[in-house]
Amino acid sequence: MLMSRCRYLIETRKKKVYLLIDSGTTTYHLFEHIGRITALAHSDGEAWIAGATRNTEPEGRCSLVVVTNNIPGIVSLMRHGRPNPNYRHSPIAVDSIVVSGAATPTYSAILGRRATDSIKSIISEIRADRNAVIISIVTGNWLRIRATEPHCALPLARGTGHMDFKRELMGPQDDLVPWETYVLSPLGKVFGNAKVDGVNSAIGSDAKSSNPDLLPYEDLDIDSQYIAPRTKLVTTKRKPRDLLSGVSSYVDNKLPCVNQNQREEFVTADIGHGPNLLLDPDFDLPENPADQRNVEFPHSRTNNSDFINFFCEPNHQR
């Protein structure tokens, strides 16, 4: 659906689309998807990927540009996005920009002050292009739904440079350049009604711990006028008797959502005014409650009754 959205903006709206993609395992698989679709489109001579003559042309000619700090992601894009993979000099089908900064092994990402300065500079250059549209893809180890209107998904983050970088990906407090942000998350990472202190308490965070994995998450406080209205959640729904059915219903009631059966509404929406996506999962959940619990909460810190009871009742969260 994302590539259909990009194609629509390029072909029908005559825009140049910049995809700003966050680091993390949640976004990693996007790069293969983007690579395969655009490589095939290039090989077929489809005009939205700049035609079939780009093999010897310099960068800057394509109407789709991927910007990222995701190290394994850009490697995957190079692996899957070449129209002629058997020719070692074949470029990828789209233009790409990799953020500069410090390589951070914990997150397999480019992060830190230089990375934040780099993405700021890149965004500033994009904003000078009057034909540009920015689509930002952001993740969070945990998310919560913004309590005040306009409701939207808020990524939580911790670790050096993480919050600063995500804040830049959420966009500026203006509408000078058309911008929309999609926050990607498994449903089992979306706290419905909890504040950040409630999230940290539920997962056992400890500000005094020497273990980086136990340090508390920070909340991303965003602008109500510009950023919140253009920020959309992408997650998966559950059936009425599933363990996470209460979370699924809460999200669907709080946010204006569509699923893949309403694809056209997402693809052709005005820029920044599209719907949230509550999609059918691409996997089958086991019927057995204990097995389903292990699938939804595979980690020991969350696979316990206290956490699950809190998480699965969004209306009771504080």
C-alpha positions in Angstrom: 0.0 0.0 0.0 2.9 2.4 0.7 4.3 2.0 -2.8 0.9 2.5 -4.3 0.6 5.7 -2.3 4.0 6.8 -3.6 3.1 6.0 -7.2 -0.2 7.9 -6.9 1.6 11.0 -5.6 4.2 10.8 -8.3 2.0 10.0 -11.3 -1.2 11.8 -10.4 -0.1 14.6 -8.1 3.2 15.1 -10.0 5.2 15.2 -6.8 8.7 14.1 -5.8 8.4 11.8 -2.8 11.0 11.5 -0.1 10.6 8.5 2.2 12.3 9.2 5.6 12.6 5.7 7.2 13.6 5.2 10.8 15.9 2.5 12.2 14.7 -0.7 13.8 13.6 -4.2 13.0 10.0 -3.1 12.4 11.0 -1.0 9.4 13.7 -3.4 8.1 11.4 -5.4 6.0 10.1 -2.3 4.2 13.5 -1.9 2.4 13.2 -5.3 0.7 9.6 -4.5 -0.3 10.6 -1.1 -1.7 13.6 -2.6 -3.5 11.7 -5.4 -5.2 8.7 -3.2 -6.3 10.9 -0.4 -7.6 13.4 -2.7 -9.3 10.6 -4.4 -11.2 9.0 -1.1 -12.1 12.3 0.2 -13.4 12.8 -3.0 -15.5 9.3 -2.6 -16.9 10.0 1.0 -17.9 7.4 2.5 -15.6 7.7 6.3 -15.7 7.2 6.9 -12.0 10.6 5.3 -11.3 12.3 7.6 -13.9 12.1 5.2 -16.9 14.4 2.4 -18.0 17.5 4.5 -18.9 18.7 5.3 -15.4 21.5 2.8 -15.2 24.1 5.4 -16.2 22.4 8.5 -14.9 23.6 10.4 -11.8 21.5 10.6 -8.6 18.8 13.2 -8.4 16.8 12.1 -11.4 14.4 9.8 -9.7 11.0 10.9 -8.3 11.3 8.6 -5.3 14.1 9.1 -2.7 14.8 6.9 0.3 16.4 8.7 3.3 17.5 6.6 6.3 19.7 5.9 9.2 18.9 2.2 9.1 22.1 0.3 8.3 20.8 -3.2 7.6 17.8 -1.6 5.8 20.0 0.3 3.3 22.0 -2.9 2.7 18.7 -4.8 2.0 17.6 -2.0 -0.4 20.9 -2.4 -2.3 20.5 -6.2 -2.4 16.9 -6.2 -3.6 16.5 -2.8 -5.4 18.9 -3.3 -8.4 17.0 -3.7 -11.7 19.9 -5.8 -13.1 21.3 -7.7 -10.1 23.6 -9.7 -12.3 25.4 -6.6 -13.4 27.7 -5.4 -10.6 27.5 -1.7 -11.7 23.7 -1.7 -11.7 22.5 1.1 -9.3 19.3 0.7 -7.3 16.1 1.9 -8.9 15.5 4.7 -6.5 17.7 7.6 -5.2 18.9 7.1 -1.7 20.5 9.3 1.0 22.1 7.7 4.1 22.3 9.9 7.2 25.9 10.6 8.4 26.9 10.1 12.1 28.0 7.5 14.5 27.3 3.8 13.9 25.4 2.5 16.9 25.6 -1.4 17.1 22.8 -1.7 19.7 20.3 -0.4 17.2 22.2 -1.1 13.9 21.7 2.5 13.1 23.4 5.9 12.5 22.6 7.9 15.6 24.0 10.7 17.9 24.4 14.4 17.5 25.9 14.3 14.1 23.1 12.1 12.8 20.5 14.5 14.2 22.4 17.4 12.5 22.6 15.4 9.3 18.8 14.7 9.1 18.1 18.3 9.9 20.2 19.4 7.0 18.7 16.9 4.6 15.2 17.9 5.6 16.1 21.6 5.1 17.3 20.8 1.6 14.1 18.9 0.8 11.9 21.7 2.1 13.5 24.0 -0.5 12.0 21.8 -3.2 8.5 23.2 -3.8 7.5 19.9 -5.5 8.5 17.7 -2.6 6.3 15.5 -0.4 7.7 13.9 2.7 6.5 10.6 4.0 8.1 9.7 7.3 8.1 6.1 8.6 8.8 6.0 12.4 8.9 3.3 15.0 9.1 3.0 18.7 9.9 0.2 21.1 6.6 1.1 22.7 3.8 3.4 21.6 0.9 5.1 23.4 -2.1 6.9 22.0 -2.1 10.6 22.6 -4.7 11.4 25.3 -5.7 14.8 24.0 -7.2 15.6 20.6 -6.1 15.3 17.9 -5.4 11.7 19.0 -2.5 10.0 17.3 0.2 7.4 18.0 3.3 8.6 20.0 6.5 6.6 19.8 8.5 6.2 23.0 12.2 6.0 22.9 15.4 5.7 25.0 19.1 5.6 24.3 21.6 8.2 23.1 20.2 10.2 20.1 17.1 8.1 19.6 14.5 10.7 20.8 16.2 13.6 19.0 16.3 11.7 15.7 12.7 10.6 16.0 11.6 14.1 16.8 13.1 15.3 13.5 11.3 12.5 11.6 8.0 13.7 13.0 8.5 16.9 11.1 8.4 20.6 11.8 5.8 22.7 13.5 4.5 24.2 10.2 3.0 23.1 6.9 5.4 24.6 4.4 6.1 21.3 2.9 3.4 18.5 2.5 4.3 15.9 5.2 2.7 12.8 6.6 4.1 10.5 9.2 3.3 6.8 9.8 4.2 5.2 13.1 4.6 1.4 12.6 4.1 -1.0 15.5 2.9 -4.5 16.4 -0.4 -4.2 18.2 1.3 -5.8 21.3 3.4 -2.7 21.7 0.6 -0.1 21.6 -0.5 1.2 25.0 -4.0 2.6 24.6 -4.5 5.0 27.5 -1.4 4.9 29.6 0.9 7.9 30.2 4.6 7.4 29.9 5.0 6.8 33.6 2.4 4.1 33.5 4.3 2.4 30.6 7.6 2.5 32.5 6.0 1.1 35.6 4.3 -1.7 33.7 7.5 -2.8 32.0 9.6 -2.5 35.1 11.9 0.4 34.0 14.3 1.7 36.6 16.0 5.1 36.2 18.7 4.1 38.7 19.6 0.9 36.9 23.1 0.3 35.4 21.4 -2.0 32.8 20.6 0.1 29.7 17.7 -2.3 28.9 15.9 -1.3 32.2 16.2 2.5 31.8 12.9 4.4 31.4 11.5 5.5 28.1 10.9 9.1 27.2 7.7 10.6 25.8 7.6 12.4 22.5 5.7 15.6 23.1 4.4 16.9 19.8 2.7 19.9 18.4 -1.1 19.8 18.3 -1.7 22.1 15.4 0.6 20.6 12.7 2.3 17.4 13.8 -0.4 15.4 15.6 -3.0 15.7 12.8 -0.6 14.3 10.1 0.7 11.4 12.3 -1.0 8.1 11.6 -0.7 4.6 13.2 -0.1 1.4 11.2 -0.7 -1.8 13.1 -2.8 -4.9 13.0 -6.3 -5.7 14.3 -7.6 -8.7 16.3 -10.8 -10.7 16.3 -13.3 -10.3 19.2 -12.1 -13.3 21.2 -8.4 -12.8 20.8 -6.2 -11.7 23.7 -5.6 -8.3 22.2 -9.1 -7.7 21.1 -9.6 -4.9 23.7 -6.5 -3.1 22.5 -7.7 -3.5 18.9 -11.1 -2.1 19.6 -9.7 0.8 21.6 -7.4 1.8 18.7 -10.2 1.5 16.2 -12.5 3.7 18.3 -9.9 6.3 19.2 -8.4 6.7 15.7 -10.1 6.9 12.3 -8.9 3.6 10.8 -9.2 1.7 7.5 -7.9 -1.7 6.5 -6.5 -3.1 3.3 -10.0 -3.6 1.9 -10.3 0.3 1.9 -7.0 0.6 0.1 -8.1 3.4 -2.3 -9.0 5.7 0.6 -5.5 5.4 1.9 -3.7 5.6 -1.5 -5.6 8.7 -2.8 -6.0 10.7 0.4 -4.9 14.3 0.5 -1.4 14.7 1.7 -1.3 14.6 5.5 -5.0 13.8 5.8 -4.9 10.0 5.3 -6.4 7.5 7.6 -4.7 5.3 10.2 -4.2 1.7 9.1 -5.6 -1.2 11.2 -4.7 -4.2 9.0 -5.4 -7.9 9.0 -2.4 -9.7 10.4 -0.3 -11.6 7.9 0.0 -14.6 10.3 -2.4 -17.0 12.0 -2.7 -16.7 15.8 -3.1 -20.0 17.6 -6.5 -20.7 19.1 -5.1 -21.9 22.4 -5.0 -18.9 24.9 -1.6 -19.9 26.4 0.0 -20.2 22.9 -1.5 -16.9 21.8 -0.1 -15.2 24.9 3.4 -16.5 24.0 3.1 -15.2 20.5 1.8 -11.7 21.5 4.2 -11.4 24.4 7.4 -13.4 23.7 9.6 -11.7 26.2 9.7 -12.7 29.9 9.4 -9.1 31.1 5.9 -8.8 29.6 4.7 -12.4 29.5 3.2 -12.3 33.0 -0.3 -11.8 34.3 0.3 -8.4 35.9 1.6 -6.8 32.7 -1.0 -8.5 30.4 -3.9 -7.6 32.5 -2.8 -3.9 32.5 -2.0 -3.9 28.8 -5.1 -5.5 27.6 -7.5 -3.1 29.4 -6.7 0.3 27.8 -9.7 2.0 29.4 -8.3 1.2 32.9 -4.8 2.5 32.2 -3.4 5.6 33.7 
